[in-house]
Amino acid sequence: MLHTVMTIVTPVKPAKLRELSEMLCEIGNAPEDNSYIPFRSFKRLHFASLVLDKGRARPECNPCLIFENNFDGPLETYLDELCERALPGLRSIYTHCEGFPSTEVISKGEMVSYLRARVVWPLAYHVGNTGRTVQRILDEQKLRDTMETQTDELVKNSNTQSANELRNSLQEFVRKQFPSMCSPVEPRQTSLEKAAPWIKIGLLGLLALVLVLIWWPWGNACFVLVVAYAVILRWKESKDTQLSVPVDAAKLKLLVENEDRTHSVQNHLANIAIMKPGWIRHITIVGVLWAINLLARAVYTQGKLGGIPSIHFAHWSLIDNGKRLLFLSNFDGSWESYLDDFIDKAHSGLTAVWSNTVDFPRTRFLVFGGATDGPRFKAFARDNQVVTNAWYSAYRDLTVQGINKNSNIRERLFKSLDERATRAWLQQL
C-alpha cells in the first residue's frame, strides 16, 4: 500500500495574513465539517493540517501557508479529488497567497496545477502503521469493539467455554456480522516493499566496496577529505550559538492553549527552524535525512521510529530554498511526553538533524550533546514551534499501538493457533 506524505507550501501576501488567519481558525474549529475543506469526505486521508507561519523578523522567513497531507494512493488522484470536492473553499483560501490567479473563476484543472507546482516532498518521513489504509484502520477498530462486546456476552452466558470454544464462537459471529472481514487479509507490505530498502542498503554497501577498491591507491587523499570534513564540522560546532533567552511568554501561552484542545489521544506538532549557513551544513542534513529515511523504510516498520512508539505520520522537509527545516508530526500523547521520548530514545538521530539549525544546543561531532541537554532542547523546540491553525485526524481516538493491536487481532482471527496462542489472542480483546 502506497502512503503519500507531502506538503503544499505557498507564500502569503502580508496584507492578507489577518484575514487568512481568521479563515483558518474557522476551519480549525470544525475540521471535519466546515465550508472550506470537508476533510471527513476524503476517505483516503489519514491526517491533514493547515499551518500559517507568519515568519520572524529575518529576511529568510517569509510568511507562508503550509498545507500538510498524509493519504493513501498517488498524488494525482488525491489532488484531483481534493479540487473536485473543495474547489470553492480552496479558492477562498489561496486567494490570500502569492501567485494565485486573479480571475473571478478558477477551474479544477487550474487549481490542481497551482497546488501541484507548490508541492514539497519530504527528505525523510515515517509512517507508524505501515500498509494500513484509512478504511482498514476504521474497519478493524469497529471489528475489535464489536468482538469485545460479544466476548463479554459469551463469557457471561457460558462459564464452561474453553479458549478454543470461545474463539470458535467469535469466528462464527464474525462470519455472520462481518462477512467482508472473513477473506484473507492483505499483507501490510508486499515482499518487494519489504526487500526494496534492504536491496538499497546492499547496493550502497557494494558501491562503497567498489569505491574503496578503486580509490585504494588514493586512500590517503580520501582519508584527508574525511578528516577535513570532521575538523571543519567540529570547528563550526565550537562557534555555534545556542538559545540563551527564555521562550516568549505570550507565544508559549498560545502554544499551550492550542495543545490537547481536541480531546483526543493524538496531537500535532509543527516546527520550523532556520538552517545554519554554508555547504557543510547543507550536505550534512541532506545526508542525515537520507539515512533516516532509508532506516524508516527498512528497520522502523513496526510502529516505532528510533524506539519512539507514538508517531503516526512525521516528516522533515527543506523549504525556502533550503533556508529552513520544516518538521511536521502527528503523534500520540502530550507534547511533554513526546519530547521526553525524543530525548530518552532518539537523541542521537535528533541531534544529527537539528544540530544543523540555528540556536540548537551545542553538539560535538554531529551526534553528541545536543538533545541530551533536555531543558535547552525543549526551549529550542518551543521557540521554533508554530501554532497549528487547523488539524484533522481520520481516527482521533486510536494510538499507533492500538491500530497495530487491532490489525493483529484481525490477521490472526482465522489462523490456526494452539491453546497458548489462542489465549494470548483472546487477551488482546
KOLZA-39857 format. One record per atom (N, C-alpha, C): residue in three letters; x, y, z. Coordinates in pm, whole numbers, plus 50000, padded with zeros to 5 digits. Each point is the difference from the previous one (the first is absolute). Layout:
N
alaXYZ...
// end
This chain:
429
met500844988150000met499165011950000met500875012550000leu499765008649904leu500745012449990leu499405010550091his500815005250092his499625011750079his500765011949942thr499305010949976thr500635012149949thr500065010450111val501185005650020val500245010150103val500565012349931met499325011350012met500495012049933met499355012450062thr500565011549965thr499425012950039thr499905009049878ile499085009450008ile499885010549899ile500375013050071val501095006249959val500525011950068val499855011949905thr499315010450047thr499685011449915thr500255013150074pro500785009249943pro500185013250062pro498665007350011val499825007150110val498765007250026val500235015049982lys499035006749943lys500075014549986lys499955006250140pro500985008050039pro500045005550136pro498715007250039ala499405007149906ala498785007550031ala498804990850027lys500134987249965lys498884990750014lys500154990650121leu501045001950080leu500284990850110leu498844999350101arg499505011350041arg498955000250100arg498724993149950glu499645003449877glu498794994249941glu500134984949985leu501164995449955leu500234985649984leu500024993050135ser500585006450099ser500054994250134ser498604997650055glu499115009449979glu498624998450047glu499304988749927met500294998549871met499404989349921met500494986350049leu501294998950027leu500554987450048leu499484996550140cys499765010250079cys499434997850133cys498604993749987glu499245004849904glu498674994449975glu500104985249960ile500984996849915ile500214986149960ile500444991750120gly500915005650082gly500504992850116gly498944997050103asn498985008550009asn498924997750095asn499074988749957ala500004996849869ala499154989249949ala500724992949886pro501104993050029pro500814994249892pro499254989449918glu499064993250062glu499294989449927glu498815005349921asp499485011350041asp498785005149937asp500085015349992asn500735005049901asn500065014349979asn499695002949853ser499795012549968ser499565003649865ser501165001449901tyr501234998050045tyr501165001949912tyr500554986649949ile500464991550093ile500544986949962ile499334989450086pro499084992149945pro499304989650077pro500894987750018phe500935000750093phe501024989650013phe499424986050016arg498904998650074arg499444986850026arg499534993149873ser499715007749896ser499514994149875ser501114993249920phe501275002450036phe501124993949928phe500364986850068lys499524989149943lys500074987050066lys501414994350008arg500935005749926arg501384994850003arg500945009150078leu499475010250064leu500825009850071leu500174996150147his501254997550041his500304996650140his500055012750087phe500915009149965phe500195012350077phe500205011749904ala499555011750044ala500255012349924ala500125011550099ser500775009949963ser500105012050085ser500225012349914leu499575011250053leu500245013149939leu500735008550102val501195004449965val500855007950090val500335013149932leu499675010950064leu500345013349948leu501245004950073asp501134999449932asp501265004750058asp500175014649964lys499915008550100lys500105014549977lys501435004849991gly500954990650010gly501405003649986gly500545007350121arg501295003249993arg500655007550106arg500645012449941ala500585007850084ala500615012649954ala501364997349936arg500024991149901arg501224996949925arg499634998749853pro500885004049912pro499674999349858pro499804985849950glu500554989850071glu499854986349954glu498584994850019cys499235006650084cys498724994450043cys498835007949945asn499484995849888asn498845006449941asn498734993350050pro498935007650019pro498744993850041pro499574989749896cys499514988550048cys499574989749905cys498904991450062leu499244993849912leu498974990650040leu500514985949971ile499964991550101ile500484986249988ile498804990750013phe499714992749893phe498864990949994phe500544985749996glu499944993150113glu500524986350013glu498944990049961asn500414989449928asn499084989449959asn500704986550011asn499364990550070asn500484986350011asn498864990849957phe500154993049888phe498864992949943phe500434987249930asp499004991949966asp500234987549927asp499955002749850gly500914993749925gly499965001249856gly500905010949946pro499975002049867pro500905009649936pro499535014550012leu500925009249976leu499725014350012leu498915004649905glu500114996249873glu499095005349899glu498554996650032thr499744987850044thr498644995950034thr499465008250116tyr500855002350100tyr499575007650117tyr499735014649964leu500905006349926leu499815013949962leu498725001849917asp499744990549912asp498805000749918asp498754999550087glu499994990950098glu498864999150091glu499895012350088leu501145004950049leu500015011950085leu499385011949929cys500425002349877cys499505011649925cys498594997849947glu499594987549988glu498634997049960glu499025003350111arg500364996450123arg499085001450113arg500105013550070ala501145006749988ala500225012150082ala500475012049918leu499625000649873leu500505010749913leu499655014050051pro498745002950036pro499695013650049pro500785003650126gly500114990350093gly500725002650124gly501485002149978leu500594992149912leu501425001649967leu500265013549936arg499085004149913arg500165013249938arg499965011050105ser499084998850097ser499905010250106ser501275000650084ile500624988350022ile501224999550080ile501185005749922tyr500214994949880tyr501225003249926tyr499975013449927thr498865006650001thr499985013549945thr500805009550087his500344995650123his500845007850091his501494997649974cys500314991249907cys501384995849979cys500585005549871glu501335000749997glu500705005249882glu499824990649881gly499905006049882gly499964992249876gly498674993949966phe498985002550083phe498704994149970phe499325008149890pro499354993349904pro499345007249890pro499015010450051ser499995011549938ser499165011150045ser498614999749940thr499714990149917thr498694999149936thr498934996650103glu498765003849971glu498894997450090glu499704985150010val500154992949888val499694985849997val501274992249966ile500234989050071ile501144991349974ile499504985849980ser500514993449900ser499574986349971ser500704990150091lys499464987850005lys500634989550080lys501424997349951gly500184999649867gly501324997449944gly501015010650038glu499575012750001glu500905010950039glu500374999150147met499034995950083met500274998550143met500984988750025val499804988949930val500914988650012val501425004149961ser500125007249890ser501335004449953ser500665009350100tyr499215009150057tyr500545009550099tyr500544992550122leu499244990550051leu500434992650119leu501174990849969arg499944993049885arg501074990749966arg501345007149988ala499995012149946ala501245007649981ala500635004050132arg499244999450109arg500515004450130arg500144988550100val499944987849950val500214988250084val501464999150042val500224997650128val501344997850054val500074985650050trp500924992349944trp500164986150041trp500974999150117pro499754991050093pro500894998750117pro501334993649963leu501045003950073leu501294993249989leu500004987250084ala499164999950102ala499854987950083ala498615000050059tyr499394988250008tyr498684999050061tyr499844986550068his499044999550092his499724987750074his498494997750003val499604987549978val498604995950012val499934989550110gly499255002850106gly499954991050114gly499294987049970asn498895000749927asn499204988149969asn500134996749852thr501144994749965thr500324997049861thr498964990849937gly499575003549878gly499184991149921gly498534999750034arg499545007850099arg498585000350034arg499345012249938thr498964997849920thr499235011249945thr499125005850109val499475011949975val499055006050095val498824990650022gln499454994749891gln498814991550012gln500324987450079arg501164994249978arg500364988050075arg500135003250149ile500605011150033ile500165003850141ile498655001750067leu499065006749933leu498675002250057leu499234986850009asp500094991749898asp499294987150002asp500524991150111glu501314999650019glu500584991250102glu499695005050140gln499855013050018gln499595005150130gln498554996250030lys499145001249900lys498604996050019lys499904985150029leu500794991949929leu500004985650024leu500424996850142arg501065006250046arg500494997250135arg498975004150106asp499415012049984asp499015004650098asp498824990450009thr499524995449884thr498854991049997thr500364986450059met501194995149966met500454987150053met500205000750151glu500465011250048glu500215001650144glu498674999050074thr498975006649944thr498674999350061thr499444985949993gln500184993649885gln499514986449983gln500714990250094thr501295002050020thr500764991450092thr499445001050142asp499715012350042asp499415001950134asp498674992550013glu499195000449894glu498714993150002glu500184984950007leu500934995049920leu500244985549998leu500514995050134val500915007550059val500564996050130val498935000650108lys499155010249994lys498955001650103lys498964989049991asn499694995649878asn498934990249981asn500484985650006ser501334997849997ser500514986250006ser501355000050068asn500054994250117asn501254999750077asn500854987749968thr499514991549910thr500704987449975thr500785000049869gln499965010849926gln500695000449872gln501525000550019ser500694991549925ser501455000649999ser500445011549908ala501295002850001ala500525010749914ala499714997149853asn500194987549958asn499754996449859asn498525000949967glu499144995650092glu498555000949976glu499565014549990leu500555008450086leu499665014249997leu500445006449868arg501184996349955arg500505005449873arg499154995149883asn499584987350004asn499144994649894asn498675007449995ser499475003350117ser498745007650005ser500185013949941leu501145006250028leu500285013349945leu500184999349849gln500634989549952gln500164998449855gln498644998849932glu499114992250059glu498664998549942glu499255013250003phe500165007550109phe499365013050012phe500495009649891val501295000049975val500575008949898val499534995949860arg499884987149976arg499534995349869arg498605005349970lys499185001250104lys498635004949982lys499925015249995gln500745006650089gln499885014550013gln500965007949910phe501164994149972phe501015007049919phe500544990849891pro499154995849907pro500474990549897pro501175005249918ser500075013349981ser501105005649922ser501344999050071met499974997850132met501234999250079met500514985650010cys499314990749933cys500404985950009cys500984995949890ser500135008249899ser500914996849891ser501445001950046pro500964993549935pro501405001550040pro500435014750004val500745003550101val500435013950019val501215002949912glu499975011449932glu501165004049920glu501185002650092pro501194995949962pro501175002750085pro500245015050013arg500545003950114arg500285014350021arg501015005149898gln500924991649962gln500975003249896gln500204987849911thr500175002449872thr500334989049911thr501464996250022ser500384988549947ser501394995450013ser500965010049936leu499555005849887leu500855009749933leu500165012750082glu498915004450062glu500085012050083glu500914997850120lys499994988050056lys500884997050112lys501454999249955ala500204994349881ala501384997749953ala500655012449942ala499205009149944ala500555011449927ala501015008250079pro499715004150124pro501005007850074pro501264992250031trp499844986850027trp501194991850027trp500834998249874ile499344999349887ile500744999649873ile500805012849982lys499395011450034lys500715012749991lys501215000250092ile499814994950122ile501114999650095ile501114991049946gly499614988449943gly500994990949944gly500755006249884leu499275006949911leu500645006649887leu500925011250046leu499575006950106leu500845010650056leu501314994250054gly499884988750071gly501214993550051gly500914995349889leu499394994649893leu500794995449885leu500715011749933leu499265011349986leu500605011849940leu501175005150084ala499824999850133ala501085004450089ala501234991149983leu499774986849988leu501124990849982leu500735002749868val499225002349893val500605002949869val500835012950006leu499445010150068leu500715012750009leu501294998450080val499934991850105val501214997650079val501084993449914leu499584990149919leu500964993049915leu500575009249892ile499125008449944ile500455009249895ile500935010750057trp499615005150117trp500745011250057trp501134995650094trp500194986950010trp501014995350094trp501365006749978pro500455001549875pro501295006949981pro499995014550050trp498795005850004trp499895013850050trp499385000450140gly500204988950072gly499404998950133gly500385011350093asn501245004449990asn500425011050087asn499215012749972ala499755002449871ala499245012049964ala498574999350054cys499384988149988cys498644998350052cys499985001850152phe500994994350066phe500085001450145phe500145014750039val500775007349924val500195014350027val498675007449983leu499224996549898leu498715006549978leu499054997550116val499974987650048val499124996750112val500425007550125val501305000150026val500515007250117val499735014949987ala500175005449880ala499765014349978ala498545003450028tyr499094991349953tyr498575002250027tyr499745000250150ala500544990150071ala499784999150144ala500575012150073val501185004549957val500645011650065val499195012649976ile499555002149875ile499205012049968ile498694999850076leu499354988250002leu498744998950073leu500195003050147arg501064994350060arg500245002350143arg500355014550028trp500725006349909trp500335014250019trp498745008449995lys499104996849908lys498745007349991lys499154997850125glu500004987650050glu499244997050121glu500515008250118ser501315001750008ser500575007550112ser499625014849996lys499635004949882lys499625014149984lys498495002150004asp499234989050001asp498545001249995asp499455007050123thr498955007949978thr499275005850111thr498884990550041gln499495001650119gln498864992050044gln499015009250068leu498764995650008leu498955008350057leu500345003750143ser500025012950027ser500425004750132ser498925008250070val498875002249934val498915007850060val498784991050012pro499165002350101pro498794991850015pro499035002349884val499164990249976val499005001149895val499035011250034asp499605007649900asp499065011050020asp498754995050072ala499635006550110ala498904995350085ala498685000049925ala499755010249918ala498735000849927ala499904988749897lys501124997249932lys500014989149902lys499774986650069leu500684997850113leu499864987450073leu498574997950045lys499365010650048lys498614999250044lys499104995849885leu500235005849882leu499194996949883leu500204985549957leu501254995250003leu500274986149962leu499314990350094val500105002650130val499414991150100val498484999849986glu499405011649974glu498555000849985glu499504991849882asn500844998749897asn499594992949880asn500294985250005glu500724995450101glu500294985850015glu498904993150079asp499734987749964asp499004991850068asp498605005949995arg499755009149905arg498695006549996arg498934991249935thr500414989249933thr499064991749926thr499464988350082his500454998450123his499544989150087his500204986449933ser501154997949940ser500334987249940ser501324995250059val500374987649965val501264994650051val501175004749915gln499735007549895gln501045004149905gln500285015050010asn501135003949942asn500395014049995asn500735002849869his500225012749975his500725004149878his501105009950039leu501144998849929leu501135009050024leu500505005549867ala500185013049996ala500625006649884ala501215007850051asn501164997249944asn501245006350043asn500775004749877ile500415012750001ile500745005749887ile501265006750054ala501144994349967ala501295005150049ala500815005749884ile500795010050030ile500855006349899ile501294992149984met500334996749878met501224992549972met501245008850024lys501064993850052lys501285006950009lys500575001449859pro500655010949971pro500495002249863pro501214991249967gly500264998649870gly501194993049955gly499724986449941trp500884995749909trp499804987349929trp500204988050090ile500835001450104ile500224988950093ile498694995850066arg499265010050048arg498744997150067arg498974994349901his500015005149879his499014995449902his500224985349963ile501244996549966ile500244986149961ile499844990650120thr500295005250120thr499854991850120thr498554996550024ile499115009849998ile498604997150030ile499354991749891val500375002249874val499474991849892val500444985550018gly501264998050037gly500494986450023gly499364993450119val499845007450109val499394994550122val498554996149973leu499255008949935leu498594997049974leu499854988649900trp500924999149905trp499964988749907trp500184986850076ala500934999950094ala500254987950079ala498804996650088ile499395010150063ile498834997850084ile498854994449917asn499825005549881asn498924995449913asn500204985449960leu501234996349971leu500294986249963leu499754990650118leu500425004050120leu499774991950120leu498504998850030ala499265010949978ala498564999750024ala499324989849910arg500504998349878arg499414990349907arg500464985750032ala501214998650051ala500584986650018ala499804994550141val500175008350101val500054995350138val498765003850079tyr499605012849990tyr498925004950086tyr498654998049933thr499594987349982thr498754996849931thr498934994350094gln500314999250129gln499064994350096gln499405010550092gly499925012349951gly499345010550078gly500925008850080lys501314997250001lys500935007850080lys501045006749911leu500345012350034leu501095007249934leu501075002650104gly501144993249987gly501075001650096gly499594996550142gly499074990350014gly499534996150131gly498805007750049ile499535010049925ile498845008050039ile498754993649942pro499064995450085pro498854992249951pro498755008249972ser500115013349999ser498795008350001ser499805008549875ile500794998149895ile499925008649882ile499184993449890his498915006349960his499174995249890his500645003649865phe500125012849973phe500665005149880phe500895011750042ala501235000249950ala500905011250027ala500935001649881his500425012349975his500985001949891his500785013050016trp501194999849937trp500885011749994trp500105004749854ser499935013049981ser500185005849866ser500835012850012leu500745003049895leu500675012949989leu499115009249918ile499745011950052ile499175009849930ile500775013149987asp499415009449926asp500665012949976asp501384998249938asn500054991649895asn501274997649931asn501094995050093gly499604991450094gly500974993950090gly500375008650120lys499345011350020lys500365008850110lys499364996050133arg498924991849992arg499334996050124arg499674985149996leu499984994050118leu499664985950016leu498614998950061leu499114993449929leu498624998150046leu499844985950053phe499434998750120phe499694987050059phe498545000050041leu499254990349950leu498594998550033leu499794985950055ser499264999050110ser499814986950062ser498584998750054asn499404988449975asn498714996150057asn500284988650097phe499785002250128phe500494990650101phe498994997950111asp500244989850083asp499154996850115asp500555006750125gly499105003850089gly500425005150130gly500235015050001ser500655004550105ser500235014350021ser501335004449938trp500145013149987trp501235005849947trp501184996250089glu499825000850131glu501094997050094glu500474985549987ser499064990649996ser500394986049991ser500664997049866tyr499555006749895tyr500574998149867tyr501455004749997leu500255011850054leu501385005250003leu500884991850093asp499444995150109asp500774991350089asp500414987149929asp499114994649918asp500354988149921asp501165003049906phe499955011649935phe501095004049912phe501335000450076ile499975006150118ile501235001750078ile500524986650049asp499104991550049asp500414987350062asp500354989249898lys499294999749887lys500104988549909lys500645003149866ala499995012649958ala500475003049863ala500845012749995his500725003050109his500705012750005his501145001049898ser500644988849967ser501115000749903ser499515004049862gly498954993149952gly499455003549869gly499415013849999leu499345003550110leu499415013350013leu501075010749993thr501094997850069thr501115009650000thr500635001049863ala500164988649931ala500605000149867ala499205008549902val498685000550020val499155008249913val500055014650040trp499585003150123trp499785014050038trp501275007450041ser501114992950013ser501255007350027ser500405008749880asn499364997749887asn500275008249882asn499135012549993thr499255002550106thr499135011850003thr500435009650111val499615012349985val500425010950088val499424998350140asp500845002750102asp499625000350141asp499794986350064phe500314989249928phe499894986850061phe501094998450105pro499744992650110pro501034998050102pro501304994749939arg501125004350053arg501304996849941arg500234985049990thr500614996149888thr500284985949973thr501494997749980arg500374987150000arg501384996049970arg499954988949897phe500715002149890phe500064990049893phe498614995049960leu499105009349983leu498684998149941leu498984993250090val500384989650075val499004991950071val500135000550153phe501045006350052phe500195000350145phe499555013450057gly499514999550124gly499505012250062gly498625003249945gly499785012649964gly498755003849935gly498774997050081ala499194990549951ala498704997050061ala500114993950139thr501204995450041thr500144994850136thr499885011150104asp500165012549957asp499755011550087asp498505002749996gly499244992250080gly498555000149993gly499345013650011pro500275007850105pro499335013050015pro500275009449882arg501275000549955arg500325009149890arg499384994949868phe499974986749983phe499384994649880phe498505003049996lys499324998550113lys498585003050003lys499745014849974ala500875008650053ala499875014349972ala500195002849851phe500974993249938phe500235001449856phe498774995549922ala499424988650041ala498834994749930ala498825009550010arg499795005650118arg498915009750018arg500265012749920asp501245004649999asp500335012549931asp499734998949850asn500184988149944asn499814998049857asn498654993949964gln499204997250101gln498684994349975gln499055010649946val499144995749909val499015008849941val498624994650034val499075008950030val498644995950033val499364992949881thr499384988650026thr499234993049897thr498605006049996asn499685006849891asn498725007049990asn498824990449983ala500194989649919ala498944990049979ala500654986349986trp499374990150061trp500594986449998trp498894989849993tyr500174990149912tyr499004989649981tyr500634986350017ser499314991250069ser500394986050012ser498794991349967ala500204989849919ala498914991149962ala499614990550112tyr500854998750104tyr499734990650109tyr500645005550128arg499395010250055arg500575007550112arg500204991750127asp499214989550018asp500044992650126asp500884987649994leu500814998649895leu500844988349984leu501485003650011thr500744992150075thr501455001650007thr500664991249895val501285002549977val500764991649907val499974985550046gln500254997750127gln500034986450052gln498614993750001gly498965008150022gly498634994949994gly499634995349861ile500415007649899ile499754996049861ile500714987049968asn501244998950045asn500754987549978asn499324988150070lys499505002450120lys499314989350073lys498754995749925asn499235009749949asn498794996749924asn500344991649877ser501095003649933ser500424992349882ser500434985950039asn500704998850112asn500434986750046asn498804991150029ile498965005750061ile498794992450033ile499354994949871arg499855008749903arg499344995949877arg500854990049921glu501295002649992glu500884991449921glu500074985750055arg499794998550132arg500104986850062arg498624993850029leu498955006949959leu498644995550032leu499724986049945phe500384997349876phe499714987149938phe501254991649978lys501095003950064lys501224991949991lys499934988450099ser500714989449966ser500074988550090ser500935003250117leu499464999350123leu500785003550120leu499914988650102asp501074998150074asp499944990250109asp499325006450121glu499854992350107glu499275004850118glu500645012650059arg501324999850010arg500705011450061arg499845012649914ala500174998449868ala499865011449910ala498575005249997thr499044990850013thr498595004150003thr499715008550123arg500534996150115arg499805007950122arg500645013849986ala501185000349941ala500675013049979ala499195008849906trp499414993949899trp499175007549904trp498765005650069leu499354991750083leu498795004450070leu500305011550098gln501184999850058gln500375010350097gln500125013949936gln500135000549868gln500105012949932gln498645006749982leu498914992350020leu498665005549984leu499575008150123
// end
